[in-house]
Amino acid sequence: MIMLIVRDMDRSVALYRDIVGLKVQMHTPFWSSLSAGNIVLGLHPESEHTKVAPGTGCTFGFEVPDLQQVAADLKAAGVKFLMEPRQEDFGWLAMFADSDGYAVQLAQTEAWAKP
């Protein structure tokens, strides 16, 4: 499981459900979880003791079959990209900001580079 602290639970669930395409397992004001295959993305509301803090040790991403199409779909939905799709040694890589500013990677790994 990956857990993110979020400012607006409904807004974050909508992003990961409606735009990123994850399946909601639970959605409450106090905890939400979404399935990303064999990983669960947990969303916890910001509180006095837990604050939204992008860039302080949490990075994650999703493997996608067609990064160019996924990036176009996310952009059409108003998602801000921190790094446009670019070719890397293993395939393609891009990064977008979620609704709280966390950097989310997207990768398209070429068949020859997969284990």
N, C-alpha and C positions, 0 to 999 in steps of 0.2 A: 504494500500500500504506500502511496505517496499522499501526504496531507499538506494542504495549503490553507493558510489563514486568509479569509476573504472579508471584504467590507460589506458586500451586499449579496446574501445567499441566493436570492432569486436570480439576480443578474448573472452570477457566476454559474449557477446550474443551467441557465438558458444558454450561455456561451458554450459550455462543454457538451450539453445535450443537443441543442438545435444547430449549432454551427460546426463544432468539432465532430459530433456524431456519436458520443458515448452514450451508453444505456444507463438510465437512472435506476439504482437499486433502492435508494432511500432518499427522501427529500423532506427535511424539516427545517425550521428556523435555527436549530441548534446543531445539526449535523446532516450532511448529505454525502452520499457515496455514489460514484458512477463507475461502471465497468469499462475497462479498456482491455478486454481480452483477459489475459492472466494477471493483470494489475488492476488494483482499485485506486481511483482518485478520490480521496476523502477531502471534503470541504468543511472547515470549522470557522465559525464566525469570529471576527475580531472582538477582543474584549479588553478589559483593563490590563490583563496579564499576557495576552497574546496579540501581537500587532502584525499587520501586513508588512512584509519586509522583503520585497523582491531583491535578488542579487546577494543574499546572505547565506548561500550554501545549498539552495534547492534548485536543481536543474533537472528537467525531464523533457521527453519528447515522444513522438509517435513515428513509427515506420509506416509509410504510405506507398501505395503502388504507383501513383502518378503525381509526383510533387507539383508539377506545373499546374495540373488541374485543381488540386487541393488548394494551392496558393491562390489561384484565380477565384475559386469559390469563396474562400475566406475574405479576400479583398472585396468581392462583391457584397459581402455581408458587413463590410465596414471594419474589418479587423486590421490593425496597424502592424506592419511588418518591421521588425528591427534589423533583419538581414534578408534581402531578396534571395530567391533561389539562385544557388551558384553550384557549379560543378566542383566536386572534390575527388580525391583519389578513389573513394569507394562508390561514388555515385553523385547524388544531389543532396544539398543541405539548405535549409532556410530556418528563420526564426521569427516568431510573432509574439506580440505582447498580449497577455490575456486581460480581462477586465480590471484586474488589480495591478497590472504592470509586470507580472511574472513572465519571464522569457520561456517560451515553449518551442522546442526544436521540432522540425519536420525533416525526416530523412527518407530518401529513396535509394536503397542499396542495390547496386547492380548484382545480378545473379552470380557472377563469378566471384564477388567479394563476400558472399554469405557463407557461413560455416557449413 
